[in-house]
Amino acid sequence: MQAILGKKFLLSLIVWILVALTPILPARACTLFAAAGSRVAGGGTLIAKNRDLRPQFDDVQMVTPPAGRRYLGLFFHDGARQGVTAGINDRGLVIVGALAGSVPKAQRHRGTRNLLRQVLTSFDSVAAVAAGRDLFASSHPVFYLLADRTHIALVEVAPLGRVALTVTANGTLAHTNHYLDNGLEDANYKVAASSRIRFHRIQELLGLGRRPLTLQDFITFSQDRHDGPDYSIWRTGSTPTKTRTLATWIVQHLKDEPPRLYVKLANPGEAEKSFTLKLDAAFWAQGTVTYE
């Protein structure tokens, strides 16, 4: 019996050593951040998403659904598949999403669907989304950041339909790819080094001087390369197949002005391009988006 126990202990020790010596690989990821109220120069809100993944193609499309609100979206294209990862509708409601990378892969897509499209077509404000928070219990594990003209909100969806919601009209919010709410931390099966490093870095940038932030500040933050090719907010990837930043999506809401959208695309095999759109009534009336 002692010999058997000794062999089991030795095997466990070997496995522990192998796991401890295995390098932590950067996870598929995104960085989300927002500001509202006195933290925004001129008031209003700012919201941003850096979309990180292994190389694939992104573009911006205007969608007019058969029913519901028209919206502008950042779409990914992966072979025959495409989907929206960030968007703003014609009432100015913005929603962006990020992968729940700390959840085991087998559980990551349990739930009915990603709710980005439904939120964009069905809601017109953060308050309306907060009132309908039960909707998020049907989402697969994911993180959503939202903004309208006056409020920002963070939604964390854990396995089994558990939801944490934070709404503020004054302050900042940020998220990467692991759970922050105390009641959902048990869903952090494994937190990637990249997620921790990017979260602490964006928190540091948002808090610098506690001064009001501008659209240019958010653009600068989105380009930050402080932590190298695999762990920075703007990731270039240490090899051609590693996760890198493919797009930046930033919306500025100022009082009594139409929203402004800044987008940067870094599609594989193409030169990087960026553009800013004024999302006024004339823009929504045209039915298409031109950014070449």
ZADO-1210 file (C-alpha; in nm, 4 decimals, padded with zeros to 6 digits):
<atoms>
<atom x="00.0000" y="00.0000" z="00.0000" code="MET" pos="1"/>
<atom x="00.2789" y="00.2432" z="00.0889" code="GLN" pos="2"/>
<atom x="00.4513" y="00.1620" z="-00.2411" code="ALA" pos="3"/>
<atom x="00.1295" y="00.2403" z="-00.4317" code="ILE" pos="4"/>
<atom x="00.0801" y="00.5667" z="-00.2427" code="LEU" pos="5"/>
<atom x="00.4436" y="00.6546" z="-00.3036" code="GLY" pos="6"/>
<atom x="00.4024" y="00.6035" z="-00.6800" code="LYS" pos="7"/>
<atom x="00.0833" y="00.8136" z="-00.6831" code="LYS" pos="8"/>
<atom x="00.2596" y="01.0938" z="-00.4949" code="PHE" pos="9"/>
<atom x="00.5545" y="01.0804" z="-00.7336" code="LEU" pos="10"/>
<atom x="00.3231" y="01.0915" z="-01.0370" code="LEU" pos="11"/>
<atom x="00.1314" y="01.3870" z="-00.8900" code="SER" pos="12"/>
<atom x="00.4575" y="01.5667" z="-00.8204" code="LEU" pos="13"/>
<atom x="00.5781" y="01.5121" z="-01.1780" code="ILE" pos="14"/>
<atom x="00.2478" y="01.6422" z="-01.3200" code="VAL" pos="15"/>
<atom x="00.2624" y="01.9494" z="-01.0899" code="TRP" pos="16"/>
<atom x="00.6189" y="02.0260" z="-01.2007" code="ILE" pos="17"/>
<atom x="00.5270" y="01.9923" z="-01.5706" code="LEU" pos="18"/>
<atom x="00.2287" y="02.2262" z="-01.5264" code="VAL" pos="19"/>
<atom x="00.4384" y="02.4766" z="-01.3311" code="ALA" pos="20"/>
<atom x="00.7067" y="02.4810" z="-01.5979" code="LEU" pos="21"/>
<atom x="00.4618" y="02.5138" z="-01.8886" code="THR" pos="22"/>
<atom x="00.4714" y="02.8696" z="-02.0298" code="PRO" pos="23"/>
<atom x="00.1524" y="03.0734" z="-01.9987" code="ILE" pos="24"/>
<atom x="00.0295" y="03.1346" z="-02.3516" code="LEU" pos="25"/>
<atom x="-00.1552" y="03.4551" z="-02.4411" code="PRO" pos="26"/>
<atom x="-00.5279" y="03.3863" z="-02.4682" code="ALA" pos="27"/>
<atom x="-00.7692" y="03.4952" z="-02.7404" code="ARG" pos="28"/>
<atom x="-00.8824" y="03.8243" z="-02.5933" code="ALA" pos="29"/>
<atom x="-01.0176" y="04.1800" z="-02.6042" code="CYS" pos="30"/>
<atom x="-00.9760" y="04.4928" z="-02.3951" code="THR" pos="31"/>
<atom x="-01.2843" y="04.7024" z="-02.3108" code="LEU" pos="32"/>
<atom x="-01.2911" y="05.0406" z="-02.1367" code="PHE" pos="33"/>
<atom x="-01.5264" y="05.3350" z="-02.0852" code="ALA" pos="34"/>
<atom x="-01.5665" y="05.6667" z="-01.9021" code="ALA" pos="35"/>
<atom x="-01.8633" y="05.8843" z="-01.8089" code="ALA" pos="36"/>
<atom x="-01.9597" y="06.2150" z="-01.6493" code="GLY" pos="37"/>
<atom x="-01.6780" y="06.4168" z="-01.4939" code="SER" pos="38"/>
<atom x="-01.4189" y="06.1711" z="-01.6276" code="ARG" pos="39"/>
<atom x="-01.5002" y="06.2841" z="-01.9841" code="VAL" pos="40"/>
<atom x="-01.3889" y="06.6243" z="-02.1122" code="ALA" pos="41"/>
<atom x="-01.7086" y="06.8129" z="-02.1885" code="GLY" pos="42"/>
<atom x="-01.9214" y="06.5486" z="-02.0163" code="GLY" pos="43"/>
<atom x="-02.0976" y="06.2572" z="-02.1814" code="GLY" pos="44"/>
<atom x="-01.9356" y="05.9161" z="-02.2359" code="THR" pos="45"/>
<atom x="-01.6527" y="05.7371" z="-02.4125" code="LEU" pos="46"/>
<atom x="-01.6413" y="05.3631" z="-02.4811" code="ILE" pos="47"/>
<atom x="-01.3753" y="05.1515" z="-02.6528" code="ALA" pos="48"/>
<atom x="-01.2950" y="04.7979" z="-02.7594" code="LYS" pos="49"/>
<atom x="-00.9706" y="04.6509" z="-02.8910" code="ASN" pos="50"/>
<atom x="-01.0537" y="04.3276" z="-03.0725" code="ARG" pos="51"/>
<atom x="-00.7821" y="04.0624" z="-03.0411" code="ASP" pos="52"/>
<atom x="-00.7685" y="03.7279" z="-03.2196" code="LEU" pos="53"/>
<atom x="-00.5506" y="03.5212" z="-03.4480" code="ARG" pos="54"/>
<atom x="-00.5390" y="03.6838" z="-03.7944" code="PRO" pos="55"/>
<atom x="-00.8776" y="03.7193" z="-03.9657" code="GLN" pos="56"/>
<atom x="-01.0638" y="03.9901" z="-04.1583" code="PHE" pos="57"/>
<atom x="-01.2803" y="04.2657" z="-04.0018" code="ASP" pos="58"/>
<atom x="-01.4963" y="04.5370" z="-04.1556" code="ASP" pos="59"/>
<atom x="-01.7707" y="04.7861" z="-04.0655" code="VAL" pos="60"/>
<atom x="-02.1252" y="04.7393" z="-04.1955" code="GLN" pos="61"/>
<atom x="-02.4594" y="04.9130" z="-04.1551" code="MET" pos="62"/>
<atom x="-02.7460" y="04.6718" z="-04.0883" code="VAL" pos="63"/>
<atom x="-03.1157" y="04.7428" z="-04.1418" code="THR" pos="64"/>
<atom x="-03.3005" y="04.4485" z="-03.9844" code="PRO" pos="65"/>
<atom x="-03.6552" y="04.3469" z="-04.0833" code="PRO" pos="66"/>
<atom x="-03.7676" y="04.4656" z="-03.7406" code="ALA" pos="67"/>
<atom x="-03.5993" y="04.6811" z="-03.4797" code="GLY" pos="68"/>
<atom x="-03.3331" y="04.9480" z="-03.4811" code="ARG" pos="69"/>
<atom x="-03.0746" y="05.0038" z="-03.7532" code="ARG" pos="70"/>
<atom x="-02.7169" y="04.9644" z="-03.6353" code="TYR" pos="71"/>
<atom x="-02.3566" y="05.0010" z="-03.7410" code="LEU" pos="72"/>
<atom x="-02.1368" y="04.7057" z="-03.6506" code="GLY" pos="73"/>
<atom x="-01.7794" y="04.5828" z="-03.6451" code="LEU" pos="74"/>
<atom x="-01.7975" y="04.2424" z="-03.8146" code="PHE" pos="75"/>
<atom x="-01.5483" y="03.9560" z="-03.8222" code="PHE" pos="76"/>
<atom x="-01.5195" y="03.7227" z="-04.1215" code="HIS" pos="77"/>
<atom x="-01.3855" y="03.3721" z="-04.0683" code="ASP" pos="78"/>
<atom x="-01.4345" y="03.1672" z="-04.3820" code="GLY" pos="79"/>
<atom x="-01.8087" y="03.1180" z="-04.4251" code="ALA" pos="80"/>
<atom x="-01.8852" y="03.2649" z="-04.0805" code="ARG" pos="81"/>
<atom x="-01.9322" y="03.6271" z="-03.9854" code="GLN" pos="82"/>
<atom x="-02.0578" y="03.7995" z="-03.6737" code="GLY" pos="83"/>
<atom x="-02.0800" y="04.1358" z="-03.5003" code="VAL" pos="84"/>
<atom x="-01.8403" y="04.2073" z="-03.2127" code="THR" pos="85"/>
<atom x="-01.9182" y="04.5766" z="-03.1481" code="ALA" pos="86"/>
<atom x="-02.1969" y="04.8085" z="-03.2529" code="GLY" pos="87"/>
<atom x="-02.3930" y="05.1303" z="-03.2146" code="ILE" pos="88"/>
<atom x="-02.7574" y="05.1705" z="-03.3111" code="ASN" pos="89"/>
<atom x="-02.9391" y="05.4721" z="-03.4517" code="ASP" pos="90"/>
<atom x="-03.0438" y="05.5784" z="-03.1008" code="ARG" pos="91"/>
<atom x="-02.6819" y="05.5965" z="-02.9868" code="GLY" pos="92"/>
<atom x="-02.6700" y="05.2807" z="-02.7746" code="LEU" pos="93"/>
<atom x="-02.3274" y="05.1146" z="-02.7943" code="VAL" pos="94"/>
<atom x="-02.2413" y="04.7583" z="-02.6968" code="ILE" pos="95"/>
<atom x="-01.9087" y="04.5752" z="-02.7231" code="VAL" pos="96"/>
<atom x="-01.8183" y="04.2253" z="-02.6104" code="GLY" pos="97"/>
<atom x="-01.5202" y="04.0219" z="-02.4880" code="ALA" pos="98"/>
<atom x="-01.4489" y="03.6519" z="-02.4526" code="LEU" pos="99"/>
<atom x="-01.4779" y="03.4905" z="-02.1075" code="ALA" pos="100"/>
<atom x="-01.1340" y="03.3368" z="-02.1449" code="GLY" pos="101"/>
<atom x="-01.1161" y="03.2230" z="-01.7815" code="SER" pos="102"/>
<atom x="-01.4042" y="02.9774" z="-01.8375" code="VAL" pos="103"/>
<atom x="-01.3144" y="02.6257" z="-01.9639" code="PRO" pos="104"/>
<atom x="-01.3600" y="02.6079" z="-02.3399" code="LYS" pos="105"/>
<atom x="-01.6263" y="02.3365" z="-02.3142" code="ALA" pos="106"/>
<atom x="-01.8505" y="02.5743" z="-02.1149" code="GLN" pos="107"/>
<atom x="-01.7742" y="02.8906" z="-02.3084" code="ARG" pos="108"/>
<atom x="-02.0575" y="02.8601" z="-02.5611" code="HIS" pos="109"/>
<atom x="-02.3318" y="02.7238" z="-02.3379" code="ARG" pos="110"/>
<atom x="-02.6382" y="02.9458" z="-02.3564" code="GLY" pos="111"/>
<atom x="-02.8535" y="03.0468" z="-02.6464" code="THR" pos="112"/>
<atom x="-02.6409" y="03.3033" z="-02.8309" code="ARG" pos="113"/>
<atom x="-02.4325" y="03.6159" z="-02.8246" code="ASN" pos="114"/>
<atom x="-02.6778" y="03.8985" z="-02.7510" code="LEU" pos="115"/>
<atom x="-02.5055" y="04.1865" z="-02.9313" code="LEU" pos="116"/>
<atom x="-02.7484" y="04.1909" z="-03.2236" code="ARG" pos="117"/>
<atom x="-03.0547" y="04.1649" z="-03.0009" code="GLN" pos="118"/>
<atom x="-02.9422" y="04.4503" z="-02.7773" code="VAL" pos="119"/>
<atom x="-02.8632" y="04.6729" z="-03.0756" code="LEU" pos="120"/>
<atom x="-03.1966" y="04.6121" z="-03.2481" code="THR" pos="121"/>
<atom x="-03.4193" y="04.6073" z="-02.9382" code="SER" pos="122"/>
<atom x="-03.2943" y="04.8726" z="-02.6904" code="PHE" pos="123"/>
<atom x="-03.2340" y="05.2468" z="-02.7018" code="ASP" pos="124"/>
<atom x="-03.0579" y="05.3206" z="-02.3721" code="SER" pos="125"/>
<atom x="-02.8455" y="05.1730" z="-02.0940" code="VAL" pos="126"/>
<atom x="-03.1411" y="05.2172" z="-01.8554" code="ALA" pos="127"/>
<atom x="-03.3608" y="05.0049" z="-02.0829" code="ALA" pos="128"/>
<atom x="-03.0948" y="04.7336" z="-02.0997" code="VAL" pos="129"/>
<atom x="-03.0555" y="04.7392" z="-01.7201" code="ALA" pos="130"/>
<atom x="-03.4329" y="04.7047" z="-01.6780" code="ALA" pos="131"/>
<atom x="-03.4231" y="04.4003" z="-01.9076" code="GLY" pos="132"/>
<atom x="-03.1162" y="04.2425" z="-01.7452" code="ARG" pos="133"/>
<atom x="-03.2883" y="03.9010" z="-01.7233" code="ASP" pos="134"/>
<atom x="-03.2194" y="03.8712" z="-02.0961" code="LEU" pos="135"/>
<atom x="-02.8496" y="03.8167" z="-02.0205" code="PHE" pos="136"/>
<atom x="-02.9183" y="03.4952" z="-01.8314" code="ALA" pos="137"/>
<atom x="-02.9662" y="03.3327" z="-02.1748" code="SER" pos="138"/>
<atom x="-02.6249" y="03.4455" z="-02.3019" code="SER" pos="139"/>
<atom x="-02.3226" y="03.2214" z="-02.3151" code="HIS" pos="140"/>
<atom x="-02.0424" y="03.3231" z="-02.0710" code="PRO" pos="141"/>
<atom x="-01.9149" y="03.6581" z="-02.1962" code="VAL" pos="142"/>
<atom x="-01.8530" y="04.0196" z="-02.0957" code="PHE" pos="143"/>
<atom x="-02.0468" y="04.3169" z="-02.2356" code="TYR" pos="144"/>
<atom x="-01.9684" y="04.6880" z="-02.1994" code="LEU" pos="145"/>
<atom x="-02.2388" y="04.9405" z="-02.2940" code="LEU" pos="146"/>
<atom x="-02.2797" y="05.3166" z="-02.3250" code="ALA" pos="147"/>
<atom x="-02.5328" y="05.5777" z="-02.4242" code="ASP" pos="148"/>
<atom x="-02.5113" y="05.9566" z="-02.3979" code="ARG" pos="149"/>
<atom x="-02.5128" y="05.9653" z="-02.0163" code="THR" pos="150"/>
<atom x="-02.4367" y="05.6193" z="-01.8720" code="HIS" pos="151"/>
<atom x="-02.1946" y="05.3296" z="-01.9079" code="ILE" pos="152"/>
<atom x="-02.2541" y="04.9730" z="-01.7924" code="ALA" pos="153"/>
<atom x="-02.0669" y="04.6458" z="-01.7491" code="LEU" pos="154"/>
<atom x="-02.2383" y="04.3066" z="-01.7721" code="VAL" pos="155"/>
<atom x="-02.0559" y="03.9898" z="-01.6680" code="GLU" pos="156"/>
<atom x="-02.2278" y="03.6639" z="-01.7629" code="VAL" pos="157"/>
<atom x="-02.0986" y="03.3495" z="-01.5906" code="ALA" pos="158"/>
<atom x="-02.1924" y="02.9847" z="-01.6552" code="PRO" pos="159"/>
<atom x="-02.5418" y="02.8764" z="-01.5473" code="LEU" pos="160"/>
<atom x="-02.6853" y="03.2159" z="-01.6410" code="GLY" pos="161"/>
<atom x="-02.5421" y="03.4094" z="-01.3465" code="ARG" pos="162"/>
<atom x="-02.5249" y="03.7831" z="-01.4215" code="VAL" pos="163"/>
<atom x="-02.3538" y="04.0800" z="-01.2557" code="ALA" pos="164"/>
<atom x="-02.4445" y="04.4326" z="-01.3711" code="LEU" pos="165"/>
<atom x="-02.2704" y="04.7625" z="-01.2928" code="THR" pos="166"/>
<atom x="-02.4108" y="05.0968" z="-01.4164" code="VAL" pos="167"/>
<atom x="-02.2618" y="05.4417" z="-01.3600" code="THR" pos="168"/>
<atom x="-02.3055" y="05.7981" z="-01.4861" code="ALA" pos="169"/>
<atom x="-01.9758" y="05.9138" z="-01.3400" code="ASN" pos="170"/>
<atom x="-01.6484" y="05.7210" z="-01.3449" code="GLY" pos="171"/>
<atom x="-01.4688" y="05.4572" z="-01.5494" code="THR" pos="172"/>
<atom x="-01.5182" y="05.0883" z="-01.6235" code="LEU" pos="173"/>
<atom x="-01.2765" y="04.8418" z="-01.7805" code="ALA" pos="174"/>
<atom x="-01.2636" y="04.4711" z="-01.8548" code="HIS" pos="175"/>
<atom x="-01.0482" y="04.2101" z="-02.0228" code="THR" pos="176"/>
<atom x="-01.1211" y="03.8352" z="-02.0083" code="ASN" pos="177"/>
<atom x="-01.1708" y="03.7248" z="-01.6483" code="HIS" pos="178"/>
<atom x="-01.4452" y="03.7845" z="-01.3909" code="TYR" pos="179"/>
<atom x="-01.4141" y="04.0862" z="-01.1614" code="LEU" pos="180"/>
<atom x="-01.7388" y="04.0704" z="-00.9622" code="ASP" pos="181"/>
<atom x="-01.6851" y="03.9094" z="-00.6208" code="ASN" pos="182"/>
<atom x="-01.9876" y="03.6857" z="-00.6665" code="GLY" pos="183"/>
<atom x="-01.8593" y="03.5436" z="-00.9958" code="LEU" pos="184"/>
<atom x="-01.4890" y="03.4927" z="-00.9208" code="GLU" pos="185"/>
<atom x="-01.5460" y="03.1164" z="-00.8839" code="ASP" pos="186"/>
<atom x="-01.5982" y="03.1108" z="-01.2633" code="ALA" pos="187"/>
<atom x="-01.2302" y="03.2044" z="-01.3098" code="ASN" pos="188"/>
<atom x="-01.1081" y="02.8517" z="-01.3769" code="TYR" pos="189"/>
<atom x="-00.7801" y="02.9845" z="-01.5166" code="LYS" pos="190"/>
<atom x="-00.6896" y="03.3494" z="-01.5688" code="VAL" pos="191"/>
<atom x="-00.4411" y="03.4126" z="-01.8496" code="ALA" pos="192"/>
<atom x="-00.1428" y="03.6351" z="-01.7786" code="ALA" pos="193"/>
<atom x="-00.2450" y="03.8520" z="-02.0749" code="SER" pos="194"/>
<atom x="-00.5859" y="03.9241" z="-01.9227" code="SER" pos="195"/>
<atom x="-00.4399" y="04.0316" z="-01.5872" code="ARG" pos="196"/>
<atom x="-00.1645" y="04.2424" z="-01.7424" code="ILE" pos="197"/>
<atom x="-00.3959" y="04.4244" z="-01.9853" code="ARG" pos="198"/>
<atom x="-00.6540" y="04.4898" z="-01.7133" code="PHE" pos="199"/>
<atom x="-00.4015" y="04.6447" z="-01.4778" code="HIS" pos="200"/>
<atom x="-00.2511" y="04.8510" z="-01.7592" code="ARG" pos="201"/>
<atom x="-00.5813" y="04.9961" z="-01.8805" code="ILE" pos="202"/>
<atom x="-00.6785" y="05.0726" z="-01.5199" code="GLN" pos="203"/>
<atom x="-00.3485" y="05.2555" z="-01.4814" code="GLU" pos="204"/>
<atom x="-00.4039" y="05.4573" z="-01.7995" code="LEU" pos="205"/>
<atom x="-00.7627" y="05.5492" z="-01.7107" code="LEU" pos="206"/>
<atom x="-00.6540" y="05.6697" z="-01.3687" code="GLY" pos="207"/>
<atom x="-00.3555" y="05.8820" z="-01.4709" code="LEU" pos="208"/>
<atom x="-00.4022" y="06.2210" z="-01.3053" code="GLY" pos="209"/>
<atom x="-00.7757" y="06.1550" z="-01.2597" code="ARG" pos="210"/>
<atom x="-00.8273" y="06.4165" z="-01.5302" code="ARG" pos="211"/>
<atom x="-01.1176" y="06.4374" z="-01.7787" code="PRO" pos="212"/>
<atom x="-01.0500" y="06.2102" z="-02.0767" code="LEU" pos="213"/>
<atom x="-01.0840" y="06.2840" z="-02.4481" code="THR" pos="214"/>
<atom x="-01.1360" y="06.0827" z="-02.7644" code="LEU" pos="215"/>
<atom x="-00.7664" y="06.1284" z="-02.8398" code="GLN" pos="216"/>
<atom x="-00.6802" y="05.9841" z="-02.4970" code="ASP" pos="217"/>
<atom x="-00.8850" y="05.6738" z="-02.5740" code="PHE" pos="218"/>
<atom x="-00.7166" y="05.6398" z="-02.9136" code="ILE" pos="219"/>
<atom x="-00.3762" y="05.6692" z="-02.7446" code="THR" pos="220"/>
<atom x="-00.4710" y="05.4111" z="-02.4793" code="PHE" pos="221"/>
<atom x="-00.5901" y="05.1703" z="-02.7504" code="SER" pos="222"/>
<atom x="-00.2451" y="05.1889" z="-02.9147" code="GLN" pos="223"/>
<atom x="-00.0487" y="05.1247" z="-02.5933" code="ASP" pos="224"/>
<atom x="00.2364" y="04.8730" z="-02.6372" code="ARG" pos="225"/>
<atom x="00.3784" y="04.8944" z="-02.2852" code="HIS" pos="226"/>
<atom x="00.3865" y="04.5168" z="-02.2254" code="ASP" pos="227"/>
<atom x="00.5283" y="04.3738" z="-02.5464" code="GLY" pos="228"/>
<atom x="00.3785" y="04.1959" z="-02.8487" code="PRO" pos="229"/>
<atom x="00.1650" y="03.9414" z="-02.6608" code="ASP" pos="230"/>
<atom x="00.0496" y="04.1214" z="-02.3447" code="TYR" pos="231"/>
<atom x="-00.0071" y="04.4855" z="-02.4445" code="SER" pos="232"/>
<atom x="-00.3389" y="04.6577" z="-02.5054" code="ILE" pos="233"/>
<atom x="-00.2366" y="04.6875" z="-02.8732" code="TRP" pos="234"/>
<atom x="-00.0933" y="04.3446" z="-02.9492" code="ARG" pos="235"/>
<atom x="00.1213" y="04.2720" z="-03.2538" code="THR" pos="236"/>
<atom x="00.1877" y="03.9029" z="-03.1797" code="GLY" pos="237"/>
<atom x="00.5358" y="03.7589" z="-03.1262" code="SER" pos="238"/>
<atom x="00.4862" y="03.5224" z="-03.4238" code="THR" pos="239"/>
<atom x="00.2671" y="03.5456" z="-03.7377" code="PRO" pos="240"/>
<atom x="00.0096" y="03.3036" z="-03.5908" code="THR" pos="241"/>
<atom x="-00.0199" y="03.4539" z="-03.2422" code="LYS" pos="242"/>
<atom x="-00.3160" y="03.6578" z="-03.1225" code="THR" pos="243"/>
<atom x="-00.2931" y="04.0221" z="-03.2222" code="ARG" pos="244"/>
<atom x="-00.5156" y="04.3311" z="-03.2240" code="THR" pos="245"/>
<atom x="-00.7264" y="04.3360" z="-03.5398" code="LEU" pos="246"/>
<atom x="-00.9458" y="04.6400" z="-03.4759" code="ALA" pos="247"/>
<atom x="-01.0199" y="04.9305" z="-03.2437" code="THR" pos="248"/>
<atom x="-01.3760" y="05.0639" z="-03.1979" code="TRP" pos="249"/>
<atom x="-01.4286" y="05.3868" z="-02.9987" code="ILE" pos="250"/>
<atom x="-01.7473" y="05.5919" z="-02.9626" code="VAL" pos="251"/>
<atom x="-01.7583" y="05.9438" z="-02.8175" code="GLN" pos="252"/>
<atom x="-02.0892" y="06.0831" z="-02.6890" code="HIS" pos="253"/>
<atom x="-02.0795" y="06.4553" z="-02.6097" code="LEU" pos="254"/>
<atom x="-02.3709" y="06.6664" z="-02.4881" code="LYS" pos="255"/>
<atom x="-02.5941" y="06.7958" z="-02.7684" code="ASP" pos="256"/>
<atom x="-02.3670" y="06.6500" z="-03.0402" code="GLU" pos="257"/>
<atom x="-02.4068" y="06.3407" z="-03.2600" code="PRO" pos="258"/>
<atom x="-02.1901" y="06.0440" z="-03.1611" code="PRO" pos="259"/>
<atom x="-01.8480" y="06.0146" z="-03.3221" code="ARG" pos="260"/>
<atom x="-01.7068" y="05.6741" z="-03.4099" code="LEU" pos="261"/>
<atom x="-01.3347" y="05.6072" z="-03.4456" code="TYR" pos="262"/>
<atom x="-01.2294" y="05.2769" z="-03.6033" code="VAL" pos="263"/>
<atom x="-00.8894" y="05.1317" z="-03.6764" code="LYS" pos="264"/>
<atom x="-00.8607" y="04.8148" z="-03.8858" code="LEU" pos="265"/>
<atom x="-00.5455" y="04.6016" z="-03.8977" code="ALA" pos="266"/>
<atom x="-00.6516" y="04.3255" z="-04.1347" code="ASN" pos="267"/>
<atom x="-00.3871" y="04.0648" z="-04.2190" code="PRO" pos="268"/>
<atom x="-00.2045" y="04.1371" z="-04.5445" code="GLY" pos="269"/>
<atom x="-00.3380" y="04.4949" z="-04.5638" code="GLU" pos="270"/>
<atom x="-00.2068" y="04.8332" z="-04.4579" code="ALA" pos="271"/>
<atom x="-00.3616" y="04.9579" z="-04.1327" code="GLU" pos="272"/>
<atom x="-00.6358" y="05.2149" z="-04.1848" code="LYS" pos="273"/>
<atom x="-00.8328" y="05.4365" z="-03.9470" code="SER" pos="274"/>
<atom x="-01.1290" y="05.6698" z="-03.9907" code="PHE" pos="275"/>
<atom x="-01.3759" y="05.8755" z="-03.7900" code="THR" pos="276"/>
<atom x="-01.7478" y="05.8968" z="-03.8682" code="LEU" pos="277"/>
<atom x="-02.0010" y="06.1539" z="-03.7487" code="LYS" pos="278"/>
<atom x="-02.3160" y="05.9531" z="-03.6783" code="LEU" pos="279"/>
<atom x="-02.5761" y="06.2247" z="-03.7352" code="ASP" pos="280"/>
<atom x="-02.9208" y="06.1983" z="-03.8942" code="ALA" pos="281"/>
<atom x="-02.7764" y="06.2363" z="-04.2440" code="ALA" pos="282"/>
<atom x="-02.5391" y="05.9458" z="-04.1831" code="PHE" pos="283"/>
<atom x="-02.8180" y="05.7095" z="-04.0742" code="TRP" pos="284"/>
<atom x="-03.0381" y="05.8222" z="-04.3637" code="ALA" pos="285"/>
<atom x="-02.7867" y="05.7076" z="-04.6258" code="GLN" pos="286"/>
<atom x="-02.8305" y="05.3377" z="-04.5438" code="GLY" pos="287"/>
<atom x="-02.4684" y="05.2445" z="-04.6199" code="THR" pos="288"/>
<atom x="-02.1281" y="05.3205" z="-04.4717" code="VAL" pos="289"/>
<atom x="-01.8263" y="05.4441" z="-04.6659" code="THR" pos="290"/>
<atom x="-01.4862" y="05.4601" z="-04.5005" code="TYR" pos="291"/>
<atom x="-01.2312" y="05.3941" z="-04.7735" code="GLU" pos="292"/>
</atoms>
